Amino acid sequence: MLKTFTLDKIVDEQLTETEGKRTFYLTDENGDKRIVWGTTLLDEQQFPVSISTHKKREFPLLQCLFHSKVKDTIKIEFTQYNSVFDRKSMSEIQQSVDNIIKEMQKKPYRVGSLLQFVE
């Protein structure tokens, strides 16, 4: 799956002396807007030197964006990455959510306090 993004804006925030957050504002090939962000490691001058993500699927995109400038166009192929990290369709995601809800409804539950106080 080849995706094309244009980098519209970059916003950096300093979270601690050694950690920051970099947010990327993108437009894809269909004109849809998207925001992705990652945690950055900062050097002594508080400049980002590397980036990591909490979402494994965004890793290749963030690595490309980290080394890009505003108004750059990035083309990235996700096919090989998707074969390692399964990409579920919206129907599969909805089915997973429905299954979780059904399982939760089967579990016994307790209403009220778990402890009884005696005076």
N, C-alpha and C positions, 0 to 999 in steps of 0.2 A: 504494500500500500504506500504509494508515493504521495506525500503531502507537501504543499508549498505554503510558506508563511512569510508575511512581511512584518518586520519588527517596527512597531509604531512608537513605542516609548519604553524606557527603562527607569525604574525607581529603586533606589538603594536606601535601606534603613539599617542603622547600627543597633543591634540588640544587646550585645555585651562588648567588652574590649576586644574579643577575638572572634565574635560571631555576628553575622548580619543577615539580612533578608534582601534578595533581589527579585523584583517583580517585573515580568515582561508582559507588555500589552501587544497582542498580535492580531493580524487579520489573515484568514486563510484564503485559499484559492477561490472559495465561494463567496467571499466578502463577509463571512461570519467573524465576529470579534471573539477573542479568547484571552484569558489571563492565566499565566502560569508563574509559579514562583519557586524559589529554592533557598536553602540556607547556605550562606557563604562563610568561608573561613577568611578572616581578615589578617593582614600583615601588621607590622608595627605602626605604619602610617594609616591604618584603617582602610586600606584598599583591598577589595576582594581578590583572593588568589585562587580560589576553587569554589565549586558549587556542588551541593548534593540535594537530593529530593526525597520527600516522604512517599512519593508515588513512583514505584519502579517503572511504570509504563512511560513516565515523562522523562526518564533519564537521558535518552539520546537527544531529545529535543532541547533540554536544558543545557547539555554539553555544547551543542551547536550555538545556542543563543548566547551563552556566556562569552563566547569569542566573537560575537557579532556586534555591529553598530546599528543605531537607529536608521531606519529606511532600508536596511539590507533585506534581501529576499533569500530565504533559506529553503532549499528542497531537501527533504529527508525521507529516506526509505525505511519504513517500519516493518516490512515483511519478515525479515530474519528475526528481528527483536520480538515480533508477535508470535513467532513459532516457539520461542523460549518462554515468554510470559503470555499465557493464553489471554486472548481478547474475547470477551463474551459479548454477544449481541444483546440488545435491549430486551428481547423476549426471554433470553436465558437469564438475564439479571432479574427480570420480573418474576420468572418461575422460581428462582432461588429465594427471593423475598417471600413469595407466596408459601413456599415450603417451610420457611422459618416461622411464618405466622401460624401455619397449621400445627407445627410442632409445639409452639408456645401455648396454643389453645388446648392441647392434650395434657399439658403438665398440670398437676394439682397446684393450687395456690392457697395461700392463707390470708385471710382478711383480719386486720386488727393487730394488736400488740402480740409479740412473741413471748413476752414476759408478763407475769401477773404479779403485781405488787400487793403485799398484805401489810396493813397498818396495825 
